[in-house]
Amino acid sequence: MKDSVITAKVKRRELIILLCCFAVANVVNWCAIIKFSTPWYEIFTQVGYIVVTTLVLYGLLLAMRVAWWILSGLARKK
């Protein structure tokens, strides 16, 4: 069985993507707080939902990136 190596560049890129997803989830939470006029301490009490939203966004982006990788690979073979 062949070992796979994940380079530091790939790790850094994935971390940046994950942090961007976290930032987007936070902005959505802030907008909801403003829209529904809820107390600002919900920024801290809703962290669990923000983490779940972050992981969902990351998963969706990962699925889109895999689909793009597959489709571009098929286009190159033609």
PDB file of N, CA, C and O in Angstrom:
ATOM      1  N   MET A   1       0.845  -1.174   0.000  1.00  0.00           N
ATOM      2  CA  MET A   1       0.000   0.000   0.000  1.00  0.00           C
ATOM      3  C   MET A   1       0.893   1.239   0.000  1.00  0.00           C
ATOM      4  O   MET A   1       1.866   1.323   0.749  1.00  0.00           O
ATOM      5  N   LYS A   2       0.548   2.179  -0.838  1.00  0.00           N
ATOM      6  CA  LYS A   2       1.348   3.388  -0.976  1.00  0.00           C
ATOM      7  C   LYS A   2       0.891   4.440   0.039  1.00  0.00           C
ATOM      8  O   LYS A   2      -0.307   4.660   0.217  1.00  0.00           O
ATOM      9  N   ASP A   3       1.843   5.081   0.695  1.00  0.00           N
ATOM     10  CA  ASP A   3       1.531   6.158   1.634  1.00  0.00           C
ATOM     11  C   ASP A   3       1.256   7.430   0.852  1.00  0.00           C
ATOM     12  O   ASP A   3       1.874   7.697  -0.178  1.00  0.00           O
ATOM     13  N   SER A   4       0.318   8.202   1.364  1.00  0.00           N
ATOM     14  CA  SER A   4       0.050   9.491   0.728  1.00  0.00           C
ATOM     15  C   SER A   4       0.616  10.597   1.609  1.00  0.00           C
ATOM     16  O   SER A   4       0.642  10.490   2.836  1.00  0.00           O
ATOM     17  N   VAL A   5       1.065  11.652   0.957  1.00  0.00           N
ATOM     18  CA  VAL A   5       1.674  12.768   1.663  1.00  0.00           C
ATOM     19  C   VAL A   5       0.848  14.027   1.375  1.00  0.00           C
ATOM     20  O   VAL A   5       0.549  14.342   0.223  1.00  0.00           O
ATOM     21  N   ILE A   6       0.494  14.726   2.432  1.00  0.00           N
ATOM     22  CA  ILE A   6      -0.212  15.990   2.287  1.00  0.00           C
ATOM     23  C   ILE A   6       0.803  17.093   2.560  1.00  0.00           C
ATOM     24  O   ILE A   6       1.355  17.182   3.656  1.00  0.00           O
ATOM     25  N   THR A   7       1.037  17.909   1.581  1.00  0.00           N
ATOM     26  CA  THR A   7       2.055  18.947   1.708  1.00  0.00           C
ATOM     27  C   THR A   7       1.560  20.090   2.588  1.00  0.00           C
ATOM     28  O   THR A   7       0.363  20.227   2.840  1.00  0.00           O
ATOM     29  N   ALA A   8       2.492  20.895   3.044  1.00  0.00           N
ATOM     30  CA  ALA A   8       2.155  22.055   3.874  1.00  0.00           C
ATOM     31  C   ALA A   8       1.317  23.059   3.086  1.00  0.00           C
ATOM     32  O   ALA A   8       0.451  23.725   3.652  1.00  0.00           O
ATOM     33  N   LYS A   9       1.568  23.169   1.798  1.00  0.00           N
ATOM     34  CA  LYS A   9       0.806  24.099   0.954  1.00  0.00           C
ATOM     35  C   LYS A   9      -0.668  23.693   0.902  1.00  0.00           C
ATOM     36  O   LYS A   9      -1.549  24.549   0.982  1.00  0.00           O
ATOM     37  N   VAL A  10      -0.937  22.408   0.769  1.00  0.00           N
ATOM     38  CA  VAL A  10      -2.316  21.916   0.724  1.00  0.00           C
ATOM     39  C   VAL A  10      -2.991  22.112   2.072  1.00  0.00           C
ATOM     40  O   VAL A  10      -4.152  22.516   2.132  1.00  0.00           O
ATOM     41  N   LYS A  11      -2.278  21.831   3.148  1.00  0.00           N
ATOM     42  CA  LYS A  11      -2.827  22.031   4.495  1.00  0.00           C
ATOM     43  C   LYS A  11      -3.177  23.499   4.722  1.00  0.00           C
ATOM     44  O   LYS A  11      -4.234  23.809   5.270  1.00  0.00           O
ATOM     45  N   ARG A  12      -2.304  24.392   4.307  1.00  0.00           N
ATOM     46  CA  ARG A  12      -2.521  25.828   4.465  1.00  0.00           C
ATOM     47  C   ARG A  12      -3.742  26.276   3.660  1.00  0.00           C
ATOM     48  O   ARG A  12      -4.559  27.053   4.154  1.00  0.00           O
ATOM     49  N   ARG A  13      -3.868  25.788   2.421  1.00  0.00           N
ATOM     50  CA  ARG A  13      -4.996  26.149   1.570  1.00  0.00           C
ATOM     51  C   ARG A  13      -6.314  25.673   2.182  1.00  0.00           C
ATOM     52  O   ARG A  13      -7.294  26.417   2.199  1.00  0.00           O
ATOM     53  N   GLU A  14      -6.340  24.445   2.681  1.00  0.00           N
ATOM     54  CA  GLU A  14      -7.562  23.916   3.278  1.00  0.00           C
ATOM     55  C   GLU A  14      -7.921  24.658   4.560  1.00  0.00           C
ATOM     56  O   GLU A  14      -9.102  24.866   4.840  1.00  0.00           O
ATOM     57  N   LEU A  15      -6.936  25.053   5.332  1.00  0.00           N
ATOM     58  CA  LEU A  15      -7.188  25.816   6.546  1.00  0.00           C
ATOM     59  C   LEU A  15      -7.773  27.188   6.205  1.00  0.00           C
ATOM     60  O   LEU A  15      -8.685  27.658   6.885  1.00  0.00           O
ATOM     61  N   ILE A  16      -7.262  27.819   5.175  1.00  0.00           N
ATOM     62  CA  ILE A  16      -7.783  29.121   4.742  1.00  0.00           C
ATOM     63  C   ILE A  16      -9.223  28.976   4.270  1.00  0.00           C
ATOM     64  O   ILE A  16     -10.061  29.823   4.580  1.00  0.00           O
ATOM     65  N   ILE A  17      -9.523  27.921   3.530  1.00  0.00           N
ATOM     66  CA  ILE A  17     -10.887  27.689   3.065  1.00  0.00           C
ATOM     67  C   ILE A  17     -11.816  27.466   4.261  1.00  0.00           C
ATOM     68  O   ILE A  17     -12.923  28.003   4.292  1.00  0.00           O
ATOM     69  N   LEU A  18     -11.371  26.678   5.242  1.00  0.00           N
ATOM     70  CA  LEU A  18     -12.175  26.423   6.436  1.00  0.00           C
ATOM     71  C   LEU A  18     -12.410  27.702   7.229  1.00  0.00           C
ATOM     72  O   LEU A  18     -13.515  27.931   7.722  1.00  0.00           O
ATOM     73  N   LEU A  19     -11.385  28.535   7.358  1.00  0.00           N
ATOM     74  CA  LEU A  19     -11.538  29.806   8.074  1.00  0.00           C
ATOM     75  C   LEU A  19     -12.486  30.749   7.335  1.00  0.00           C
ATOM     76  O   LEU A  19     -13.235  31.491   7.971  1.00  0.00           O
ATOM     77  N   CYS A  20     -12.464  30.731   6.015  1.00  0.00           N
ATOM     78  CA  CYS A  20     -13.405  31.549   5.242  1.00  0.00           C
ATOM     79  C   CYS A  20     -14.841  31.062   5.460  1.00  0.00           C
ATOM     80  O   CYS A  20     -15.759  31.872   5.584  1.00  0.00           O
ATOM     81  N   CYS A  21     -15.032  29.754   5.505  1.00  0.00           N
ATOM     82  CA  CYS A  21     -16.365  29.208   5.794  1.00  0.00           C
ATOM     83  C   CYS A  21     -16.821  29.627   7.188  1.00  0.00           C
ATOM     84  O   CYS A  21     -17.996  29.937   7.384  1.00  0.00           O
ATOM     85  N   PHE A  22     -15.908  29.640   8.158  1.00  0.00           N
ATOM     86  CA  PHE A  22     -16.228  30.075   9.515  1.00  0.00           C
ATOM     87  C   PHE A  22     -16.618  31.545   9.533  1.00  0.00           C
ATOM     88  O   PHE A  22     -17.556  31.937  10.228  1.00  0.00           O
ATOM     89  N   ALA A  23     -15.901  32.351   8.772  1.00  0.00           N
ATOM     90  CA  ALA A  23     -16.207  33.781   8.704  1.00  0.00           C
ATOM     91  C   ALA A  23     -17.581  34.005   8.070  1.00  0.00           C
ATOM     92  O   ALA A  23     -18.344  34.847   8.545  1.00  0.00           O
ATOM     93  N   VAL A  24     -17.903  33.282   7.026  1.00  0.00           N
ATOM     94  CA  VAL A  24     -19.208  33.417   6.379  1.00  0.00           C
ATOM     95  C   VAL A  24     -20.317  33.008   7.351  1.00  0.00           C
ATOM     96  O   VAL A  24     -21.346  33.680   7.431  1.00  0.00           O
ATOM     97  N   ALA A  25     -20.117  31.918   8.084  1.00  0.00           N
ATOM     98  CA  ALA A  25     -21.121  31.480   9.058  1.00  0.00           C
ATOM     99  C   ALA A  25     -21.322  32.537  10.144  1.00  0.00           C
ATOM    100  O   ALA A  25     -22.448  32.763  10.586  1.00  0.00           O
ATOM    101  N   ASN A  26     -20.245  33.182  10.574  1.00  0.00           N
ATOM    102  CA  ASN A  26     -20.357  34.246  11.573  1.00  0.00           C
ATOM    103  C   ASN A  26     -21.117  35.443  11.024  1.00  0.00           C
ATOM    104  O   ASN A  26     -21.956  36.014  11.721  1.00  0.00           O
ATOM    105  N   VAL A  27     -20.839  35.824   9.808  1.00  0.00           N
ATOM    106  CA  VAL A  27     -21.538  36.963   9.196  1.00  0.00           C
ATOM    107  C   VAL A  27     -23.027  36.663   9.073  1.00  0.00           C
ATOM    108  O   VAL A  27     -23.861  37.534   9.324  1.00  0.00           O
ATOM    109  N   VAL A  28     -23.363  35.441   8.691  1.00  0.00           N
ATOM    110  CA  VAL A  28     -24.773  35.058   8.606  1.00  0.00           C
ATOM    111  C   VAL A  28     -25.418  35.148   9.987  1.00  0.00           C
ATOM    112  O   VAL A  28     -26.553  35.608  10.107  1.00  0.00           O
ATOM    113  N   ASN A  29     -24.714  34.719  11.024  1.00  0.00           N
ATOM    114  CA  ASN A  29     -25.234  34.807  12.386  1.00  0.00           C
ATOM    115  C   ASN A  29     -25.442  36.272  12.786  1.00  0.00           C
ATOM    116  O   ASN A  29     -26.467  36.612  13.377  1.00  0.00           O
ATOM    117  N   TRP A  30     -24.492  37.124  12.474  1.00  0.00           N
ATOM    118  CA  TRP A  30     -24.621  38.548  12.803  1.00  0.00           C
ATOM    119  C   TRP A  30     -25.822  39.164  12.091  1.00  0.00           C
ATOM    120  O   TRP A  30     -26.576  39.939  12.679  1.00  0.00           O
ATOM    121  N   CYS A  31     -25.989  38.809  10.817  1.00  0.00           N
ATOM    122  CA  CYS A  31     -27.135  39.341  10.064  1.00  0.00           C
ATOM    123  C   CYS A  31     -28.456  38.872  10.672  1.00  0.00           C
ATOM    124  O   CYS A  31     -29.419  39.636  10.733  1.00  0.00           O
ATOM    125  N   ALA A  32     -28.500  37.625  11.120  1.00  0.00           N
ATOM    126  CA  ALA A  32     -29.717  37.116  11.759  1.00  0.00           C
ATOM    127  C   ALA A  32     -29.978  37.838  13.075  1.00  0.00           C
ATOM    128  O   ALA A  32     -31.126  38.138  13.402  1.00  0.00           O
ATOM    129  N   ILE A  33     -28.928  38.117  13.824  1.00  0.00           N
ATOM    130  CA  ILE A  33     -29.081  38.855  15.084  1.00  0.00           C
ATOM    131  C   ILE A  33     -29.641  40.245  14.816  1.00  0.00           C
ATOM    132  O   ILE A  33     -30.528  40.711  15.532  1.00  0.00           O
ATOM    133  N   ILE A  34     -29.128  40.902  13.795  1.00  0.00           N
ATOM    134  CA  ILE A  34     -29.609  42.244  13.460  1.00  0.00           C
ATOM    135  C   ILE A  34     -31.049  42.195  12.933  1.00  0.00           C
ATOM    136  O   ILE A  34     -31.896  42.991  13.337  1.00  0.00           O
ATOM    137  N   LYS A  35     -31.310  41.248  12.024  1.00  0.00           N
ATOM    138  CA  LYS A  35     -32.637  41.174  11.407  1.00  0.00           C
ATOM    139  C   LYS A  35     -33.726  40.871  12.429  1.00  0.00           C
ATOM    140  O   LYS A  35     -34.796  41.480  12.393  1.00  0.00           O
ATOM    141  N   PHE A  36     -33.464  39.937  13.338  1.00  0.00           N
ATOM    142  CA  PHE A  36     -34.499  39.527  14.286  1.00  0.00           C
ATOM    143  C   PHE A  36     -34.401  40.248  15.625  1.00  0.00           C
ATOM    144  O   PHE A  36     -35.133  39.918  16.558  1.00  0.00           O
ATOM    145  N   SER A  37     -33.515  41.217  15.730  1.00  0.00           N
ATOM    146  CA  SER A  37     -33.356  42.044  16.935  1.00  0.00           C
ATOM    147  C   SER A  37     -33.191  41.207  18.202  1.00  0.00           C
ATOM    148  O   SER A  37     -33.836  41.463  19.219  1.00  0.00           O
ATOM    149  N   THR A  38     -32.331  40.218  18.124  1.00  0.00           N
ATOM    150  CA  THR A  38     -32.057  39.381  19.298  1.00  0.00           C
ATOM    151  C   THR A  38     -30.841  39.931  20.035  1.00  0.00           C
ATOM    152  O   THR A  38     -30.093  40.729  19.471  1.00  0.00           O
ATOM    153  N   PRO A  39     -30.631  39.522  21.282  1.00  0.00           N
ATOM    154  CA  PRO A  39     -29.493  40.033  22.062  1.00  0.00           C
ATOM    155  C   PRO A  39     -28.149  39.617  21.446  1.00  0.00           C
ATOM    156  O   PRO A  39     -28.025  38.551  20.843  1.00  0.00           O
ATOM    157  N   TRP A  40     -27.167  40.474  21.613  1.00  0.00           N
ATOM    158  CA  TRP A  40     -25.855  40.236  21.008  1.00  0.00           C
ATOM    159  C   TRP A  40     -25.078  39.120  21.678  1.00  0.00           C
ATOM    160  O   TRP A  40     -24.100  38.636  21.107  1.00  0.00           O
ATOM    161  N   TYR A  41     -25.481  38.686  22.887  1.00  0.00           N
ATOM    162  CA  TYR A  41     -24.760  37.576  23.510  1.00  0.00           C
ATOM    163  C   TYR A  41     -24.986  36.270  22.749  1.00  0.00           C
ATOM    164  O   TYR A  41     -24.317  35.271  23.012  1.00  0.00           O
ATOM    165  N   GLU A  42     -25.926  36.278  21.810  1.00  0.00           N
ATOM    166  CA  GLU A  42     -26.140  35.084  20.989  1.00  0.00           C
ATOM    167  C   GLU A  42     -24.959  34.805  20.073  1.00  0.00           C
ATOM    168  O   GLU A  42     -24.846  33.707  19.528  1.00  0.00           O
ATOM    169  N   ILE A  43     -24.089  35.772  19.899  1.00  0.00           N
ATOM    170  CA  ILE A  43     -22.858  35.510  19.141  1.00  0.00           C
ATOM    171  C   ILE A  43     -22.080  34.386  19.817  1.00  0.00           C
ATOM    172  O   ILE A  43     -21.480  33.548  19.144  1.00  0.00           O
ATOM    173  N   PHE A  44     -22.093  34.370  21.145  1.00  0.00           N
ATOM    174  CA  PHE A  44     -21.342  33.361  21.896  1.00  0.00           C
ATOM    175  C   PHE A  44     -22.156  32.107  22.158  1.00  0.00           C
ATOM    176  O   PHE A  44     -21.606  31.006  22.172  1.00  0.00           O
ATOM    177  N   THR A  45     -23.466  32.258  22.366  1.00  0.00           N
ATOM    178  CA  THR A  45     -24.276  31.093  22.707  1.00  0.00           C
ATOM    179  C   THR A  45     -24.600  30.229  21.495  1.00  0.00           C
ATOM    180  O   THR A  45     -24.982  29.070  21.657  1.00  0.00           O
ATOM    181  N   GLN A  46     -24.459  30.754  20.304  1.00  0.00           N
ATOM    182  CA  GLN A  46     -24.775  30.013  19.090  1.00  0.00           C
ATOM    183  C   GLN A  46     -23.537  29.468  18.380  1.00  0.00           C
ATOM    184  O   GLN A  46     -23.593  29.142  17.194  1.00  0.00           O
ATOM    185  N   VAL A  47     -22.429  29.369  19.098  1.00  0.00           N
ATOM    186  CA  VAL A  47     -21.181  28.906  18.483  1.00  0.00           C
ATOM    187  C   VAL A  47     -21.328  27.490  17.924  1.00  0.00           C
ATOM    188  O   VAL A  47     -20.755  27.176  16.881  1.00  0.00           O
ATOM    189  N   GLY A  48     -22.082  26.644  18.599  1.00  0.00           N
ATOM    190  CA  GLY A  48     -22.292  25.282  18.096  1.00  0.00           C
ATOM    191  C   GLY A  48     -22.932  25.272  16.719  1.00  0.00           C
ATOM    192  O   GLY A  48     -22.519  24.523  15.833  1.00  0.00           O
ATOM    193  N   TYR A  49     -23.943  26.112  16.549  1.00  0.00           N
ATOM    194  CA  TYR A  49     -24.594  26.218  15.239  1.00  0.00           C
ATOM    195  C   TYR A  49     -23.651  26.798  14.197  1.00  0.00           C
ATOM    196  O   TYR A  49     -23.696  26.415  13.028  1.00  0.00           O
ATOM    197  N   ILE A  50     -22.807  27.711  14.618  1.00  0.00           N
ATOM    198  CA  ILE A  50     -21.842  28.298  13.688  1.00  0.00           C
ATOM    199  C   ILE A  50     -20.845  27.245  13.229  1.00  0.00           C
ATOM    200  O   ILE A  50     -20.483  27.201  12.053  1.00  0.00           O
ATOM    201  N   VAL A  51     -20.401  26.401  14.145  1.00  0.00           N
ATOM    202  CA  VAL A  51     -19.457  25.332  13.777  1.00  0.00           C
ATOM    203  C   VAL A  51     -20.117  24.349  12.821  1.00  0.00           C
ATOM    204  O   VAL A  51     -19.502  23.941  11.836  1.00  0.00           O
ATOM    205  N   VAL A  52     -21.360  23.963  13.095  1.00  0.00           N
ATOM    206  CA  VAL A  52     -22.072  23.044  12.196  1.00  0.00           C
ATOM    207  C   VAL A  52     -22.259  23.684  10.823  1.00  0.00           C
ATOM    208  O   VAL A  52     -22.058  23.025   9.802  1.00  0.00           O
ATOM    209  N   THR A  53     -22.639  24.951  10.788  1.00  0.00           N
ATOM    210  CA  THR A  53     -22.803  25.665   9.519  1.00  0.00           C
ATOM    211  C   THR A  53     -21.482  25.739   8.764  1.00  0.00           C
ATOM    212  O   THR A  53     -21.446  25.599   7.542  1.00  0.00           O
ATOM    213  N   THR A  54     -20.394  25.959   9.505  1.00  0.00           N
ATOM    214  CA  THR A  54     -19.063  25.989   8.890  1.00  0.00           C
ATOM    215  C   THR A  54     -18.754  24.660   8.224  1.00  0.00           C
ATOM    216  O   THR A  54     -18.274  24.632   7.090  1.00  0.00           O
ATOM    217  N   LEU A  55     -19.021  23.556   8.914  1.00  0.00           N
ATOM    218  CA  LEU A  55     -18.732  22.235   8.358  1.00  0.00           C
ATOM    219  C   LEU A  55     -19.619  21.917   7.162  1.00  0.00           C
ATOM    220  O   LEU A  55     -19.172  21.273   6.213  1.00  0.00           O
ATOM    221  N   VAL A  56     -20.876  22.363   7.199  1.00  0.00           N
ATOM    222  CA  VAL A  56     -21.771  22.156   6.050  1.00  0.00           C
ATOM    223  C   VAL A  56     -21.263  22.947   4.845  1.00  0.00           C
ATOM    224  O   VAL A  56     -21.211  22.421   3.733  1.00  0.00           O
ATOM    225  N   LEU A  57     -20.890  24.204   5.063  1.00  0.00           N
ATOM    226  CA  LEU A  57     -20.345  25.016   3.965  1.00  0.00           C
ATOM    227  C   LEU A  57     -19.076  24.398   3.394  1.00  0.00           C
ATOM    228  O   LEU A  57     -18.898  24.351   2.177  1.00  0.00           O
ATOM    229  N   TYR A  58     -18.189  23.922   4.273  1.00  0.00           N
ATOM    230  CA  TYR A  58     -16.944  23.298   3.828  1.00  0.00           C
ATOM    231  C   TYR A  58     -17.248  22.029   3.033  1.00  0.00           C
ATOM    232  O   TYR A  58     -16.616  21.766   2.010  1.00  0.00           O
ATOM    233  N   GLY A  59     -18.213  21.248   3.503  1.00  0.00           N
ATOM    234  CA  GLY A  59     -18.592  20.030   2.780  1.00  0.00           C
ATOM    235  C   GLY A  59     -19.159  20.331   1.408  1.00  0.00           C
ATOM    236  O   GLY A  59     -18.844  19.641   0.438  1.00  0.00           O
ATOM    237  N   LEU A  60     -20.001  21.364   1.317  1.00  0.00           N
ATOM    238  CA  LEU A  60     -20.545  21.750   0.017  1.00  0.00           C
ATOM    239  C   LEU A  60     -19.447  22.217  -0.928  1.00  0.00           C
ATOM    240  O   LEU A  60     -19.430  21.854  -2.104  1.00  0.00           O
ATOM    241  N   LEU A  61     -18.534  23.021  -0.404  1.00  0.00           N
ATOM    242  CA  LEU A  61     -17.409  23.471  -1.238  1.00  0.00           C
ATOM    243  C   LEU A  61     -16.541  22.297  -1.673  1.00  0.00           C
ATOM    244  O   LEU A  61     -16.071  22.257  -2.810  1.00  0.00           O
ATOM    245  N   LEU A  62     -16.330  21.349  -0.778  1.00  0.00           N
ATOM    246  CA  LEU A  62     -15.533  20.172  -1.112  1.00  0.00           C
ATOM    247  C   LEU A  62     -16.212  19.358  -2.209  1.00  0.00           C
ATOM    248  O   LEU A  62     -15.550  18.894  -3.137  1.00  0.00           O
ATOM    249  N   ALA A  63     -17.522  19.184  -2.108  1.00  0.00           N
ATOM    250  CA  ALA A  63     -18.258  18.445  -3.140  1.00  0.00           C
ATOM    251  C   ALA A  63     -18.172  19.157  -4.487  1.00  0.00           C
ATOM    252  O   ALA A  63     -17.998  18.515  -5.523  1.00  0.00           O
ATOM    253  N   MET A  64     -18.295  20.484  -4.472  1.00  0.00           N
ATOM    254  CA  MET A  64     -18.185  21.244  -5.719  1.00  0.00           C
ATOM    255  C   MET A  64     -16.777  21.150  -6.304  1.00  0.00           C
ATOM    256  O   MET A  64     -16.613  21.048  -7.520  1.00  0.00           O
ATOM    257  N   ARG A  65     -15.764  21.183  -5.440  1.00  0.00           N
ATOM    258  CA  ARG A  65     -14.383  21.091  -5.926  1.00  0.00           C
ATOM    259  C   ARG A  65     -14.095  19.708  -6.504  1.00  0.00           C
ATOM    260  O   ARG A  65     -13.397  19.592  -7.512  1.00  0.00           O
ATOM    261  N   VAL A  66     -14.626  18.656  -5.875  1.00  0.00           N
ATOM    262  CA  VAL A  66     -14.432  17.296  -6.398  1.00  0.00           C
ATOM    263  C   VAL A  66     -15.148  17.146  -7.742  1.00  0.00           C
ATOM    264  O   VAL A  66     -14.599  16.563  -8.677  1.00  0.00           O
ATOM    265  N   ALA A  67     -16.373  17.673  -7.839  1.00  0.00           N
ATOM    266  CA  ALA A  67     -17.104  17.610  -9.108  1.00  0.00           C
ATOM    267  C   ALA A  67     -16.341  18.353 -10.205  1.00  0.00           C
ATOM    268  O   ALA A  67     -16.248  17.872 -11.334  1.00  0.00           O
ATOM    269  N   TRP A  68     -15.797  19.522  -9.875  1.00  0.00           N
ATOM    270  CA  TRP A  68     -15.012  20.293 -10.853  1.00  0.00           C
ATOM    271  C   TRP A  68     -13.775  19.511 -11.291  1.00  0.00           C
ATOM    272  O   TRP A  68     -13.427  19.497 -12.471  1.00  0.00           O
ATOM    273  N   TRP A  69     -13.112  18.859 -10.328  1.00  0.00           N
ATOM    274  CA  TRP A  69     -11.916  18.074 -10.617  1.00  0.00           C
ATOM    275  C   TRP A  69     -12.252  16.923 -11.561  1.00  0.00           C
ATOM    276  O   TRP A  69     -11.511  16.648 -12.504  1.00  0.00           O
ATOM    277  N   ILE A  70     -13.379  16.249 -11.298  1.00  0.00           N
ATOM    278  CA  ILE A  70     -13.786  15.127 -12.149  1.00  0.00           C
ATOM    279  C   ILE A  70     -14.159  15.616 -13.545  1.00  0.00           C
ATOM    280  O   ILE A  70     -13.729  15.038 -14.542  1.00  0.00           O
ATOM    281  N   LEU A  71     -14.962  16.683 -13.617  1.00  0.00           N
ATOM    282  CA  LEU A  71     -15.391  17.192 -14.921  1.00  0.00           C
ATOM    283  C   LEU A  71     -14.227  17.738 -15.741  1.00  0.00           C
ATOM    284  O   LEU A  71     -14.178  17.546 -16.956  1.00  0.00           O
ATOM    285  N   SER A  72     -13.291  18.418 -15.080  1.00  0.00           N
ATOM    286  CA  SER A  72     -12.138  18.928 -15.832  1.00  0.00           C
ATOM    287  C   SER A  72     -11.240  17.782 -16.274  1.00  0.00           C
ATOM    288  O   SER A  72     -10.605  17.869 -17.325  1.00  0.00           O
ATOM    289  N   GLY A  73     -11.175  16.723 -15.499  1.00  0.00           N
ATOM    290  CA  GLY A  73     -10.408  15.547 -15.912  1.00  0.00           C
ATOM    291  C   GLY A  73     -11.035  14.852 -17.113  1.00  0.00           C
ATOM    292  O   GLY A  73     -10.330  14.385 -18.007  1.00  0.00           O
ATOM    293  N   LEU A  74     -12.362  14.787 -17.128  1.00  0.00           N
ATOM    294  CA  LEU A  74     -13.053  14.186 -18.278  1.00  0.00           C
ATOM    295  C   LEU A  74     -12.895  15.059 -19.521  1.00  0.00           C
ATOM    296  O   LEU A  74     -12.761  14.531 -20.625  1.00  0.00           O
ATOM    297  N   ALA A  75     -12.907  16.362 -19.367  1.00  0.00           N
ATOM    298  CA  ALA A  75     -12.762  17.272 -20.500  1.00  0.00           C
ATOM    299  C   ALA A  75     -11.367  17.175 -21.106  1.00  0.00           C
ATOM    300  O   ALA A  75     -11.202  17.311 -22.319  1.00  0.00           O
ATOM    301  N   ARG A  76     -10.368  16.941 -20.266  1.00  0.00           N
ATOM    302  CA  ARG A  76      -9.001  16.821 -20.784  1.00  0.00           C
ATOM    303  C   ARG A  76      -8.789  15.535 -21.565  1.00  0.00           C
ATOM    304  O   ARG A  76      -7.967  15.498 -22.481  1.00  0.00           O
ATOM    305  N   LYS A  77      -9.525  14.469 -21.215  1.00  0.00           N
ATOM    306  CA  LYS A  77      -9.347  13.199 -21.900  1.00  0.00           C
ATOM    307  C   LYS A  77      -9.914  13.199 -23.297  1.00  0.00           C
ATOM    308  O   LYS A  77      -9.520  12.376 -24.123  1.00  0.00           O
ATOM    309  N   LYS A  78     -10.836  14.109 -23.582  1.00  0.00           N
ATOM    310  CA  LYS A  78     -11.456  14.146 -24.920  1.00  0.00           C
ATOM    311  C   LYS A  78     -10.595  14.799 -25.929  1.00  0.00           C
ATOM    312  O   LYS A  78     -10.980  14.905 -27.093  1.00  0.00           O
TER     313      LYS A  78
END
